[in-house]
């Protein structure tokens, strides 16, 4: 991993200052490899990523989302001597759809936070630009905060409260 030069650091500061002046949100702090750190938006228990993934999968399925585990990586496949990649580069840990049919991707990170790679950031922008949902989740409390409003159960509750549709 290469160190950030003074010129690169100055260019990033200038870019953030320009964004603030124009009323745009400045870019998150980027690491030398292009990744950005992630932290939970609501308090989450500090669990390893594998436990977070198991809890997220059961929550999504119990709330009507159709999801599958997406394995991504690279290596020697099928015992061959050829090196290859598999999966969608930057794709979330879970790929599926919400009960209303919209595309859903969930990237799980350990409870206290993690790192979102350059490829994952690019994939997130691409999915969101196409009106899909791509979220970084650190635990079930954050999942409920971000995804529950998008499930039909919550929408049904809102419609019943209005009283004009059922």
DSSP file (Angstrom, degrees, kcal/mol; ACC not computed):
  #  RESIDUE AA STRUCTURE BP1 BP2  ACC     N-H-->O    O-->H-N    N-H-->O    O-->H-N    TCO  KAPPA ALPHA  PHI   PSI    X-CA   Y-CA   Z-CA
    1    1 A X              0   0    0      0, 0.0     2,-0.2     0, 0.0    32,-0.1   0.000 360.0 360.0 360.0 128.2    0.0    0.0    0.0
    2    2 A X        -     0   0    0     30,-0.1     2,-0.1     1,-0.1     3,-0.0  -0.557 360.0-112.9 -88.2 151.4    1.5    3.4   -1.0
    3    3 A X        -     0   0    0     -2,-0.2     2,-0.4     1,-0.1    -1,-0.1  -0.461  33.3-104.1 -79.7 153.8    1.4    6.4    1.2
    4    4 A X        -     0   0    0     -2,-0.1    -1,-0.1     1,-0.1     2,-0.1  -0.640  37.4-133.7 -78.4 129.4   -0.6    9.5    0.2
    5    5 A X     >  -     0   0    0     -2,-0.4     4,-2.4     1,-0.1     5,-0.2  -0.330  19.7-111.5 -79.1 165.2    1.6   12.3   -1.2
    6    6 A X  H  > S+     0   0    0      1,-0.2     4,-2.7     2,-0.2     5,-0.2   0.886 119.0  54.1 -62.8 -38.7    1.3   15.9   -0.1
    7    7 A X  H  > S+     0   0    0      2,-0.2     4,-2.3     1,-0.2    -1,-0.2   0.910 109.9  46.2 -62.9 -42.5    0.0   16.8   -3.5
    8    8 A X  H  > S+     0   0    0      2,-0.2     4,-2.2     1,-0.2    -2,-0.2   0.916 113.1  49.8 -65.6 -43.6   -2.7   14.2   -3.3
    9    9 A X  H  X S+     0   0    0     -4,-2.4     4,-2.1     1,-0.2    -2,-0.2   0.918 112.1  47.7 -61.7 -44.0   -3.6   15.3    0.2
   10   10 A X  H  X S+     0   0    0     -4,-2.7     4,-2.5     1,-0.2    -1,-0.2   0.900 110.0  52.9 -63.8 -41.0   -3.8   19.0   -0.9
   11   11 A X  H  X S+     0   0    0     -4,-2.3     4,-2.2     1,-0.2    -1,-0.2   0.891 109.3  49.3 -62.2 -39.6   -5.9   18.1   -3.9
   12   12 A X  H  X S+     0   0    0     -4,-2.2     4,-2.4     2,-0.2    -1,-0.2   0.906 110.9  49.3 -66.0 -41.7   -8.4   16.2   -1.6
   13   13 A X  H  X S+     0   0    0     -4,-2.1     4,-2.4     2,-0.2    -2,-0.2   0.919 112.2  48.5 -63.4 -43.0   -8.6   19.2    0.8
   14   14 A X  H  X S+     0   0    0     -4,-2.5     4,-2.3     1,-0.2    -2,-0.2   0.893 111.1  50.8 -62.9 -40.4   -9.2   21.6   -2.2
   15   15 A X  H  X S+     0   0    0     -4,-2.2     4,-2.0     2,-0.2    -2,-0.2   0.902 111.5  47.1 -65.3 -41.7  -11.9   19.2   -3.6
   16   16 A X  H  X S+     0   0    0     -4,-2.4     4,-2.2     2,-0.2    -2,-0.2   0.899 111.7  50.9 -66.9 -40.4  -13.7   19.0   -0.2
   17   17 A X  H  X S+     0   0    0     -4,-2.4     4,-2.3     1,-0.2    -2,-0.2   0.919 110.1  50.0 -62.1 -43.9  -13.6   22.8    0.3
   18   18 A X  H  X S+     0   0    0     -4,-2.3     4,-1.9     1,-0.2    -1,-0.2   0.899 109.8  51.2 -60.7 -41.8  -15.0   23.3   -3.2
   19   19 A X  H  <>S+     0   0    0     -4,-2.0     5,-2.7     1,-0.2     4,-0.3   0.904 109.9  49.0 -63.7 -41.9  -17.8   20.9   -2.4
   20   20 A X  H ><5S+     0   0    0     -4,-2.2     3,-1.2     1,-0.2    -2,-0.2   0.914 110.3  50.9 -65.1 -42.7  -18.7   22.7    0.8
   21   21 A X  H 3<5S+     0   0    0     -4,-2.3    -1,-0.2     1,-0.3    -2,-0.2   0.859 110.4  49.7 -61.8 -35.9  -18.8   26.1   -1.0
   22   22 A X  T 3<5S-     0   0    0     -4,-1.9    -1,-0.3    -5,-0.2    -2,-0.2   0.437 118.8-111.6 -83.9   0.3  -21.1   24.7   -3.7
   23   23 A X  T < 5S+     0   0    0     -3,-1.2    -3,-0.2    -4,-0.3     2,-0.2   0.616  74.9 131.3  80.7  12.5  -23.4   23.3   -1.0
   24   24 A X      < -     0   0    0     -5,-2.7     2,-0.4    -6,-0.2    -1,-0.3  -0.561  67.3 -97.0 -93.7 162.8  -22.6   19.7   -1.8
   25   25 A X        -     0   0    0     -2,-0.2     3,-0.1    -3,-0.1    -1,-0.1  -0.646  43.2-121.0 -76.8 127.6  -21.7   17.0    0.7
   26   26 A X        -     0   0    0     -2,-0.4   -10,-0.1     1,-0.1    -1,-0.1  -0.314  34.7 -93.7 -67.9 156.0  -17.9   16.6    0.9
   27   27 A X        -     0   0    0    -15,-0.1    -1,-0.1     1,-0.1     3,-0.1  -0.329  44.6-103.5 -66.2 148.7  -16.4   13.2    0.1
   28   28 A X        -     0   0    0      1,-0.1     2,-0.3    -3,-0.1    -1,-0.1  -0.323  51.0 -80.3 -67.9 158.4  -15.8   10.8    3.0
   29   29 A X        -     0   0    0      8,-0.1     8,-0.6     1,-0.1     2,-0.3  -0.441  54.3-151.7 -63.0 123.3  -12.3   10.4    4.2
   30   30 A X  B     -A   36   0A   0     -2,-0.3     6,-0.2     6,-0.1     2,-0.1  -0.767   3.5-133.0-103.4 142.8  -10.6    7.9    1.8
   31   31 A X    >   -     0   0    0      4,-3.2     3,-2.1    -2,-0.3    -1,-0.0  -0.377  35.7 -96.1 -85.3 170.1   -7.7    5.6    2.7
   32   32 A X  T 3  S+     0   0    0      1,-0.3   -30,-0.1     2,-0.1    -1,-0.1   0.815 125.4  51.9 -58.8 -32.6   -4.6    5.2    0.5
   33   33 A X  T 3  S-     0   0    0      2,-0.1    85,-0.3   -32,-0.1    -1,-0.3   0.426 122.5-104.3 -85.5   2.7   -6.1    2.1   -1.3
   34   34 A X  S <  S+     0   0    0     -3,-2.1    -2,-0.1     1,-0.3     2,-0.1   0.369  80.2 128.0  93.8  -4.5   -9.3    4.0   -2.1
   35   35 A X        -     0   0    0     -5,-0.1    -4,-3.2    82,-0.1     2,-0.4  -0.443  46.9-144.2 -82.9 159.7  -11.5    2.4    0.6
   36   36 A X  E     -AB  30 116A   0     80,-2.1    80,-3.3    -6,-0.2    -6,-0.1  -0.944  18.1-114.1-122.6 146.8  -13.6    4.3    3.1
   37   37 A X  E     - B   0 115A   0     -8,-0.6     2,-0.4    -2,-0.4    78,-0.3  -0.448  27.7-150.9 -75.8 150.7  -14.3    3.4    6.7
   38   38 A X  E     - B   0 114A   0     76,-2.4    76,-0.9    -2,-0.1     2,-0.3  -0.951  13.1-177.4-124.0 145.7  -17.8    2.5    7.8
   39   39 A X        -     0   0    0     -2,-0.4    74,-0.1    74,-0.2    73,-0.1  -0.968  37.6 -95.3-134.4 150.8  -19.5    3.0   11.1
   40   40 A X        -     0   0    0     -2,-0.3    97,-0.1    71,-0.3     4,-0.1  -0.383  20.7-145.7 -66.2 144.7  -23.1    1.9   12.2
   41   41 A X  S    S+     0   0    0      1,-0.1     2,-0.3     2,-0.1    -1,-0.1   0.720  89.5  30.1 -82.6 -22.3  -25.7    4.7   11.9
   42   42 A X  S    S-     0   0    0      0, 0.0   100,-0.2     0, 0.0    -1,-0.1  -0.943 110.1 -79.6-128.3 154.2  -27.5    3.3   15.0
   43   43 A X        -     0   0    0     -2,-0.3     2,-0.3    98,-0.1    98,-0.1  -0.300  54.5-179.1 -58.1 130.6  -25.9    1.5   18.0
   44   44 A X        -     0   0    0     67,-0.2    -4,-0.1    97,-0.1    95,-0.1  -0.957  32.6-101.4-129.3 147.6  -25.2   -2.2   17.1
   45   45 A X        -     0   0    0     -2,-0.3     2,-1.5     1,-0.1    95,-0.0  -0.402  42.0-108.0 -65.3 146.6  -23.7   -5.0   19.1
   46   46 A X        +     0   0    0     65,-0.1     2,-0.3    66,-0.1    -1,-0.1  -0.617  60.0 154.7 -81.0  91.3  -20.0   -5.7   18.3
   47   47 A X        -     0   0    0     -2,-1.5    64,-2.6    91,-0.3    65,-0.2  -0.835  47.4-100.6-115.2 153.0  -20.4   -9.1   16.5
   48   48 A X    >>  -     0   0    0     -2,-0.3     4,-2.1    62,-0.2     3,-0.6  -0.338  39.5-106.8 -67.3 158.2  -18.1  -10.6   13.9
   49   49 A X  H 3> S+     0   0    0      1,-0.2     4,-2.6     2,-0.2     5,-0.2   0.842 117.2  59.0 -57.4 -37.3  -19.2  -10.3   10.2
   50   50 A X  H 3> S+     0   0    0      1,-0.2     4,-1.7     2,-0.2    -1,-0.2   0.890 108.7  44.5 -62.4 -39.2  -20.2  -14.0   10.0
   51   51 A X  H <> S+     0   0    0     -3,-0.6     4,-2.3     2,-0.2    -1,-0.2   0.887 111.6  53.0 -71.3 -38.8  -22.7  -13.6   12.8
   52   52 A X  H  X S+     0   0    0     -4,-2.1     4,-2.6     1,-0.2    -2,-0.2   0.921 109.0  50.9 -59.9 -43.0  -24.0  -10.3   11.4
   53   53 A X  H  X S+     0   0    0     -4,-2.6     4,-2.4     1,-0.2    -2,-0.2   0.902 109.3  49.5 -63.0 -42.1  -24.6  -12.1    8.1
   54   54 A X  H  X S+     0   0    0     -4,-1.7     4,-1.9     2,-0.2    -1,-0.2   0.918 114.2  44.9 -63.6 -43.7  -26.5  -15.0    9.7
   55   55 A X  H  X S+     0   0    0     -4,-2.3     4,-2.2     2,-0.2    -2,-0.2   0.895 113.0  51.0 -67.3 -40.3  -28.8  -12.6   11.6
   56   56 A X  H  X S+     0   0    0     -4,-2.6     4,-2.8    -5,-0.2     5,-0.2   0.920 109.0  51.4 -63.5 -44.4  -29.3  -10.3    8.6
   57   57 A X  H  X S+     0   0    0     -4,-2.4     4,-2.3     1,-0.2     5,-0.2   0.928 111.7  45.8 -60.0 -46.7  -30.3  -13.3    6.4
   58   58 A X  H  X S+     0   0    0     -4,-1.9     4,-1.9     1,-0.2    -1,-0.2   0.889 113.7  49.8 -66.2 -37.2  -32.9  -14.5    8.8
   59   59 A X  H  X S+     0   0    0     -4,-2.2     4,-0.9     2,-0.2    -2,-0.2   0.942 111.5  48.1 -65.4 -47.0  -34.3  -11.0    9.4
   60   60 A X  H ><>S+     0   0    0     -4,-2.8     5,-2.3     1,-0.2     3,-0.7   0.917 113.1  47.2 -60.8 -44.7  -34.6  -10.3    5.6
   61   61 A X  H ><5S+     0   0    0     -4,-2.3     3,-1.2     1,-0.2    -1,-0.2   0.861 109.4  53.8 -67.1 -34.8  -36.3  -13.7    4.9
   62   62 A X  H 3<5S+     0   0    0     -4,-1.9    -1,-0.2     1,-0.2    -2,-0.2   0.667 107.3  53.2 -73.9 -14.2  -38.8  -13.2    7.8
   63   63 A X  T <<5S-     0   0    0     -4,-0.9    89,-0.3    -3,-0.7    90,-0.3   0.107 124.4 -96.4-108.1  21.3  -39.8   -9.8    6.4
   64   64 A X  T < 5S+     0   0    0     -3,-1.2     2,-0.3     1,-0.3    -3,-0.2   0.576  76.5 138.7  84.2  10.5  -40.7  -11.0    2.9
   65   65 A X      < -     0   0    0     -5,-2.3     2,-0.7    -6,-0.2    -1,-0.3  -0.707  47.4-140.0 -88.8 140.8  -37.4  -10.2    1.1
   66   66 A X  E     +C   97   0B   0     31,-2.0    31,-2.6    -2,-0.3     2,-0.3  -0.894  37.3 163.9 -99.3 113.8  -36.1  -12.8   -1.4
   67   67 A X  E     -C   96   0B   0     -2,-0.7     2,-0.3    29,-0.2    29,-0.2  -0.954  23.9-165.6-135.6 151.8  -32.3  -12.9   -1.0
   68   68 A X  E     -C   95   0B   0     27,-2.4    27,-2.5    -2,-0.3     2,-0.3  -0.961  33.3-105.1-130.9 150.8  -29.4  -15.2   -1.9
   69   69 A X  E     -C   94   0B   0     -2,-0.3     2,-0.6    25,-0.2    25,-0.2  -0.596  31.4-152.2 -74.9 132.0  -25.8  -15.2   -0.6
   70   70 A X        -     0   0    0     23,-3.2     2,-0.5    -2,-0.3    -1,-0.0  -0.926   6.2-160.9-110.0 112.7  -23.4  -13.8   -3.1
   71   71 A X        -     0   0    0     -2,-0.6     2,-0.3     2,-0.0    17,-0.1  -0.813  12.3-178.5 -93.5 129.9  -19.8  -15.1   -2.9
   72   72 A X        +     0   0    0     -2,-0.5     2,-0.3    15,-0.1    15,-0.2  -0.927  23.0  97.1-123.3 149.1  -17.2  -13.0   -4.5
   73   73 A X  E     -F   86   0C   0     13,-1.9    13,-2.3    -2,-0.3     2,-0.3  -0.992  50.4-106.0 166.1-167.7  -13.5  -13.7   -4.8
   74   74 A X  E     +F   85   0C   0     -2,-0.3     2,-0.3    11,-0.2    11,-0.2  -0.984  46.9 101.5-149.5 154.4  -10.5  -14.9   -6.8
   75   75 A X  E    S-F   84   0C   0      9,-2.6     9,-2.8    -2,-0.3     2,-0.7  -0.977  73.3 -36.8 161.2-169.4   -8.3  -18.0   -6.8
   76   76 A X  E     -F   83   0C   0     -2,-0.3     3,-0.4     7,-0.2     2,-0.3  -0.772  63.9-153.2 -85.5 114.7   -7.5  -21.3   -8.4
   77   77 A X    >   -     0   0    0      5,-0.9     3,-2.1    -2,-0.7     5,-0.2  -0.692  61.0  -3.6 -99.3 142.0  -10.9  -22.8   -9.3
   78   78 A X  T 3  S-     0   0    0     -2,-0.3    -1,-0.2     1,-0.3     3,-0.1   0.767 120.9 -66.3  54.5  33.0  -11.9  -26.4   -9.6
   79   79 A X  T 3  S+     0   0    0     -3,-0.4    -1,-0.3     1,-0.2    -2,-0.1   0.594  99.7 136.7  70.2  10.2   -8.3  -27.7   -9.0
   80   80 A X    <   -     0   0    0     -3,-2.1    -1,-0.2     2,-0.2    -2,-0.0  -0.358  64.5-124.3 -83.2 167.9   -7.0  -26.1  -12.2
   81   81 A X  S    S+     0   0    0     -3,-0.1     2,-0.4    -2,-0.1    -1,-0.1   0.453  82.1 102.0 -89.2  -1.0   -3.8  -24.2  -12.6
   82   82 A X        -     0   0    0     -5,-0.2    -5,-0.9     1,-0.0     2,-0.4  -0.691  68.7-136.8 -88.4 135.5   -5.7  -21.2  -14.0
   83   83 A X  E     +F   76   0C   0     -2,-0.4     2,-0.3    -7,-0.2    -7,-0.2  -0.756  35.7 164.0 -89.6 132.2   -6.3  -18.2  -11.7
   84   84 A X  E     -F   75   0C   0     -9,-2.8    -9,-2.6    -2,-0.4     2,-0.3  -0.924  31.2-127.0-145.6 168.9   -9.8  -16.8  -12.0
   85   85 A X  E     -F   74   0C   0     -2,-0.3     2,-0.3   -11,-0.2   -11,-0.2  -0.808  20.3-168.2-114.8 158.6  -12.4  -14.6  -10.4
   86   86 A X  E     +F   73   0C   0    -13,-2.3   -13,-1.9    -2,-0.3     2,-0.1  -0.978  44.7  28.7-144.5 156.8  -16.1  -15.3   -9.5
   87   87 A X  S    S-     0   0    0     -2,-0.3     2,-0.5   -15,-0.2   -15,-0.1  -0.239  97.7 -49.2  86.9-179.7  -19.1  -13.3   -8.5
   88   88 A X    >   -     0   0    0      4,-0.1     3,-2.3   -17,-0.1     2,-0.2  -0.820  61.6-115.1 -92.4 125.0  -19.9   -9.7   -9.2
   89   89 A X  T 3  S+     0   0    0     -2,-0.5     3,-0.1     1,-0.3    -2,-0.1  -0.425 100.6   4.2 -63.4 123.4  -17.0   -7.3   -8.5
   90   90 A X  T 3  S+     0   0    0      1,-0.2    -1,-0.3    -2,-0.2    34,-0.1   0.426  96.6 149.6  82.1  -0.9  -18.1   -5.1   -5.6
   91   91 A X    <   -     0   0    0     -3,-2.3    -1,-0.2     1,-0.1   -19,-0.1  -0.253  49.3-102.9 -65.6 153.0  -21.4   -6.9   -5.2
   92   92 A X        -     0   0    0      2,-0.2    15,-0.3     1,-0.1    -4,-0.1  -0.145  26.9-109.2 -69.7 168.7  -23.0   -7.1   -1.7
   93   93 A X  S    S+     0   0    0     13,-1.2   -23,-3.2     1,-0.2     2,-0.4   0.827 108.7  36.9 -67.8 -32.1  -23.0  -10.2    0.5
   94   94 A X  E     -CD  69 106B   0     12,-2.2    12,-2.2   -25,-0.2     2,-0.4  -0.983  69.4-173.7-124.4 134.5  -26.7  -10.6   -0.2
   95   95 A X  E     +CD  68 105B   0    -27,-2.5   -27,-2.4    -2,-0.4     2,-0.3  -0.986  34.3  95.3-125.6 135.8  -28.4  -10.0   -3.5
   96   96 A X  E     -CD  67 104B   0      8,-2.6     8,-2.8    -2,-0.4     2,-0.3  -0.875  60.8 -73.1-178.5-147.1  -32.2  -10.2   -4.0
   97   97 A X  E     -CD  66 103B   0    -31,-2.6   -31,-2.0    -2,-0.3     6,-0.2  -0.992  29.3-117.6-144.3 152.7  -35.3   -8.1   -4.0
   98   98 A X    >   -     0   0    0      4,-2.6     3,-2.3    -2,-0.3    53,-0.1  -0.323  44.7 -98.0 -75.6 165.3  -37.6   -6.3   -1.7
   99   99 A X  T 3  S+     0   0    0      1,-0.3    52,-0.1   -36,-0.2    -1,-0.1   0.788 126.0  57.2 -57.8 -26.0  -41.3   -7.4   -1.3
  100  100 A X  T 3  S-     0   0    0     50,-0.3    -1,-0.3     2,-0.1    51,-0.1   0.455 123.3-104.8 -85.4   1.7  -42.2   -4.6   -3.8
  101  101 A X  S <  S+     0   0    0     -3,-2.3    -2,-0.1     1,-0.3     2,-0.1   0.355  72.4 140.7  98.0  -5.2  -39.9   -6.0   -6.4
  102  102 A X        -     0   0    0      1,-0.1    -4,-2.6    -5,-0.1    -1,-0.3  -0.425  60.6 -99.2 -73.0 147.7  -37.0   -3.5   -6.2
  103  103 A X  E     -D   97   0B   0     -6,-0.2    30,-2.4    -2,-0.1     2,-0.4  -0.394  42.5-165.4 -65.1 139.0  -33.4   -4.8   -6.4
  104  104 A X  E     +De  96 133B   0     -8,-2.8    -8,-2.6    28,-0.2     2,-0.4  -0.996  14.9 176.2-133.2 131.5  -31.7   -5.2   -3.0
  105  105 A X  E     -De  95 134B   0     28,-2.8    30,-2.1    -2,-0.4     2,-0.5  -0.998   8.7-166.9-132.6 133.0  -28.0   -5.6   -2.1
  106  106 A X  E     -De  94 135B   0    -12,-2.2   -12,-2.2    -2,-0.4   -13,-1.2  -0.979   4.9-163.6-120.6 125.5  -26.8   -5.8    1.5
  107  107 A X  E     - e   0 136B   0     28,-2.8    30,-2.7    -2,-0.5     2,-0.3  -0.950  17.1-150.5-106.6 118.0  -23.1   -5.5    2.3
  108  108 A X  E     + e   0 137B   0     -2,-0.6     2,-0.3    28,-0.2    30,-0.2  -0.696  16.3 179.9 -92.8 140.2  -22.4   -6.8    5.9
  109  109 A X        -     0   0    0     28,-2.5     5,-0.1    -2,-0.3     7,-0.0  -0.899  39.5 -83.0-129.6 160.6  -19.6   -5.4    8.1
  110  110 A X    >   -     0   0    0     -2,-0.3     3,-1.5     3,-0.3   -62,-0.2  -0.213  51.8 -98.1 -63.2 160.1  -18.6   -6.3   11.6
  111  111 A X  T 3  S+     0   0    0    -64,-2.6   -71,-0.3     1,-0.3   -67,-0.2   0.788 118.9  44.5 -52.9 -40.5  -20.5   -4.6   14.4
  112  112 A X  T 3  S-     0   0    0      1,-0.3    -1,-0.3   -65,-0.2     2,-0.2   0.564 123.6 -79.8 -87.6  -5.9  -18.1   -1.8   15.2
  113  113 A X    <   -     0   0    0     -3,-1.5    -1,-0.3   -74,-0.1    -3,-0.3  -0.565  44.9-163.4 130.2 166.6  -17.4   -0.9   11.6
  114  114 A X  E     -B   38   0A   0    -76,-0.9   -76,-2.4    -2,-0.2     2,-0.4  -0.648  30.4 -74.2-155.6-149.1  -15.4   -1.9    8.6
  115  115 A X  E     -B   37   0A   0    -78,-0.3     2,-0.6    -2,-0.2   -78,-0.2  -0.997  23.4-149.1-136.2 133.9  -14.1   -0.8    5.3
  116  116 A X  E     -B   36   0A   0    -80,-3.3   -80,-2.1    -2,-0.4     5,-0.0  -0.911  26.3-136.2-104.5 115.7  -15.9   -0.3    2.0
  117  117 A X     >  -     0   0    0     -2,-0.6     4,-2.2   -82,-0.2     5,-0.2  -0.114  22.4-106.6 -68.7 166.8  -13.6   -1.0   -1.0
  118  118 A X  H  > S+     0   0    0    -85,-0.3     4,-2.1     1,-0.2     5,-0.1   0.892 122.0  51.0 -58.5 -42.1  -13.4    1.1   -4.1
  119  119 A X  H  > S+     0   0    0      1,-0.2     4,-2.4     2,-0.2    -1,-0.2   0.880 108.9  50.7 -65.8 -38.4  -15.2   -1.5   -6.1
  120  120 A X  H  > S+     0   0    0      2,-0.2     4,-2.5     1,-0.2    -1,-0.2   0.880 109.4  51.0 -67.7 -37.4  -18.0   -1.7   -3.5
  121  121 A X  H  X S+     0   0    0     -4,-2.2     4,-2.2     2,-0.2    -2,-0.2   0.912 111.0  48.5 -63.5 -42.3  -18.4    2.1   -3.6
  122  122 A X  H  X S+     0   0    0     -4,-2.1     4,-2.1     2,-0.2    -2,-0.2   0.915 112.3  48.2 -64.0 -43.8  -18.7    1.9   -7.4
  123  123 A X  H  X S+     0   0    0     -4,-2.4     4,-2.6     2,-0.2     5,-0.2   0.897 109.3  54.2 -63.4 -41.1  -21.3   -0.9   -7.2
  124  124 A X  H  X S+     0   0    0     -4,-2.5     4,-2.5     1,-0.2     5,-0.2   0.929 109.5  46.8 -59.9 -46.5  -23.3    1.0   -4.6
  125  125 A X  H  X S+     0   0    0     -4,-2.2     4,-2.2     1,-0.2    -1,-0.2   0.908 112.8  50.6 -61.5 -41.6  -23.5    4.1   -6.8
  126  126 A X  H  X S+     0   0    0     -4,-2.1     4,-1.1     2,-0.2    -2,-0.2   0.916 112.4  45.0 -64.0 -45.2  -24.5    2.0   -9.8
  127  127 A X  H  <>S+     0   0    0     -4,-2.6     5,-2.5     1,-0.2     3,-0.5   0.928 115.3  47.3 -65.5 -45.6  -27.3    0.2   -8.0
  128  128 A X  H ><5S+     0   0    0     -4,-2.5     3,-1.7     1,-0.2    -1,-0.2   0.859 106.0  58.2 -66.5 -34.8  -28.6    3.4   -6.4
  129  129 A X  H 3<5S+     0   0    0     -4,-2.2    -1,-0.2     1,-0.3    -2,-0.2   0.815 105.0  51.9 -63.4 -29.2  -28.5    5.2   -9.7
  130  130 A X  T 3<5S-     0   0    0     -4,-1.1    -1,-0.3    -3,-0.5    -2,-0.2   0.141 125.8-103.4 -92.6  18.8  -30.9    2.5  -11.1
  131  131 A X  T < 5S+     0   0    0     -3,-1.7    -3,-0.2     1,-0.2    -2,-0.1   0.717  80.2 133.7  65.4  24.4  -33.3    3.0   -8.1
  132  132 A X      < -     0   0    0     -5,-2.5     2,-0.5    -6,-0.2    -1,-0.2  -0.387  58.8-112.1 -90.1 177.6  -32.1   -0.1   -6.4
  133  133 A X  E     +e  104   0B   0    -30,-2.4   -28,-2.8    -2,-0.1     2,-0.4  -0.965  34.6 170.3-117.2 120.0  -31.2   -0.4   -2.7
  134  134 A X  E     +e  105   0B   0     -2,-0.5     2,-0.4   -30,-0.2   -28,-0.2  -0.970  13.7 174.0-128.8 113.8  -27.6   -1.0   -1.7
  135  135 A X  E     -e  106   0B   0    -30,-2.1   -28,-2.8    -2,-0.4     2,-0.6  -0.932  30.9-138.1-125.9 146.0  -27.0   -0.7    2.1
  136  136 A X  E     -e  107   0B   0     -2,-0.4     2,-0.4   -30,-0.2   -28,-0.2  -0.913  30.5-167.0 -98.8 122.2  -24.0   -1.3    4.3
  137  137 A X  E     +e  108   0B   0    -30,-2.7   -28,-2.5    -2,-0.6     3,-0.1  -0.923  25.7 178.9-121.1 135.5  -25.2   -3.0    7.5
  138  138 A X  S    S-     0   0    0     -2,-0.4   -91,-0.3     1,-0.3     2,-0.3   0.436  71.7 -20.7-110.2  -5.0  -23.4   -3.6   10.8
  139  139 A X  S  > S-     0   0    0      1,-0.1     4,-2.0   -95,-0.1    -1,-0.3  -0.955  75.3 -79.6 173.8 171.9  -26.2   -5.4   12.7
  140  140 A X  H  > S+     0   0    0     -2,-0.3     4,-2.9     1,-0.2     5,-0.3   0.870 120.3  58.5 -62.7 -39.6  -29.9   -6.0   13.0
  141  141 A X  H  > S+     0   0    0      1,-0.2     4,-1.7     2,-0.2    -1,-0.2   0.915 110.4  43.8 -57.8 -39.7  -30.7   -2.7   14.7
  142  142 A X  H  > S+     0   0    0     -3,-0.2     4,-2.3     2,-0.2     5,-0.2   0.875 111.8  53.9 -70.7 -36.6  -29.3   -0.8   11.7
  143  143 A X  H  X>S+     0   0    0     -4,-2.0     4,-3.3     1,-0.2     5,-0.8   0.927 109.2  47.9 -61.4 -46.0  -31.0   -3.2    9.3
  144  144 A X  H  X5S+     0   0    0     -4,-2.9     4,-0.7     1,-0.2     5,-0.4   0.885 112.4  50.3 -62.3 -38.3  -34.4   -2.4   10.9
  145  145 A X  H  <5S+     0   0    0     -4,-1.7     4,-0.3    -5,-0.3    -2,-0.2   0.892 122.6  29.6 -66.5 -40.8  -33.6    1.3   10.8
  146  146 A X  H  <5S+     0   0    0     -4,-2.3    -2,-0.2    -5,-0.1    -3,-0.2   0.853 131.1  28.3 -91.1 -37.4  -32.7    1.3    7.1
  147  147 A X  H >X5S+     0   0    0     -4,-3.3     3,-2.2    -5,-0.2     4,-0.6   0.793  99.8  75.7-100.8 -32.2  -34.7   -1.6    5.5
  148  148 A X  G ><<S+     0   0    0     -5,-0.8     3,-1.4    -4,-0.7     6,-0.4   0.868  92.4  56.9 -53.6 -41.2  -37.9   -1.9    7.6
  149  149 A X  G 34 S+     0   0    0     -5,-0.4    -1,-0.3    -4,-0.3    -2,-0.1   0.729 105.7  53.7 -61.9 -17.6  -39.5    1.2    6.1
  150  150 A X  G <4 S+     0   0    0     -3,-2.2   -50,-0.3    -4,-0.1    -1,-0.2   0.551  89.0  94.9 -92.7  -8.6  -39.1   -0.4    2.6
  151  151 A X  S <X S-     0   0    0     -3,-1.4     4,-1.7    -4,-0.6     3,-0.5  -0.504  81.7-121.7 -84.3 155.0  -40.9   -3.7    3.5
  152  152 A X  H  > S+     0   0    0    -89,-0.3     4,-3.2     1,-0.2     5,-0.2   0.815 107.9  65.2 -67.0 -30.2  -44.6   -4.1    2.7
  153  153 A X  H  > S+     0   0    0    -90,-0.3     4,-1.7     1,-0.2    -1,-0.2   0.913 106.2  42.9 -58.1 -42.2  -45.5   -4.8    6.3
  154  154 A X  H  > S+     0   0    0     -3,-0.5     4,-1.8    -6,-0.4    -1,-0.2   0.894 113.7  51.4 -69.6 -40.3  -44.5   -1.3    7.2
  155  155 A X  H  X S+     0   0    0     -4,-1.7     4,-2.3     1,-0.2    -2,-0.2   0.890 107.7  52.8 -65.4 -38.6  -46.2    0.2    4.2
  156  156 A X  H  X S+     0   0    0     -4,-3.2     4,-2.7     1,-0.2    -1,-0.2   0.912 107.5  52.5 -61.1 -41.9  -49.4   -1.7    5.0
  157  157 A X  H  X S+     0   0    0     -4,-1.7     4,-1.8    -5,-0.2    -1,-0.2   0.887 109.3  49.1 -60.6 -39.4  -49.3   -0.2    8.5
  158  158 A X  H  X S+     0   0    0     -4,-1.8     4,-1.5     2,-0.2    -1,-0.2   0.909 111.7  48.4 -66.5 -42.0  -48.9    3.3    7.0
  159  159 A X  H  X S+     0   0    0     -4,-2.3     4,-1.6     1,-0.2     6,-0.6   0.916 110.2  51.4 -66.6 -42.1  -51.9    2.8    4.7
  160  160 A X  H  < S+     0   0    0     -4,-2.7    -1,-0.2     1,-0.2    -2,-0.2   0.874 107.2  54.5 -62.0 -36.1  -54.1    1.4    7.5
  161  161 A X  H  < S+     0   0    0     -4,-1.8    -1,-0.2     1,-0.2    -2,-0.2   0.861 106.2  51.6 -65.0 -34.8  -53.2    4.5    9.6
  162  162 A X  H  < S-     0   0    0     -4,-1.5    -1,-0.2    -3,-0.2    -2,-0.2   0.832  94.7-152.2 -71.6 -31.3  -54.4    6.8    6.8
  163  163 A X     <  +     0   0    0     -4,-1.6    -3,-0.1     2,-0.3    -1,-0.1   0.354  69.6  95.1  80.9  -6.6  -57.7    4.9    6.6
  164  164 A X  S    S+     0   0    0     -5,-0.4     2,-0.3     1,-0.1    -4,-0.1   0.665  86.3  33.2 -94.9 -14.5  -58.3    5.5    2.9
  165  165 A X              0   0    0     -6,-0.6    -2,-0.3     1,-0.1    -1,-0.1  -0.989 360.0 360.0-138.1 148.7  -56.9    2.3    1.4
  166  166 A X              0   0    0     -2,-0.3    -1,-0.1    -3,-0.1    -6,-0.1   0.307 360.0 360.0-142.8 360.0  -56.6   -1.3    2.6
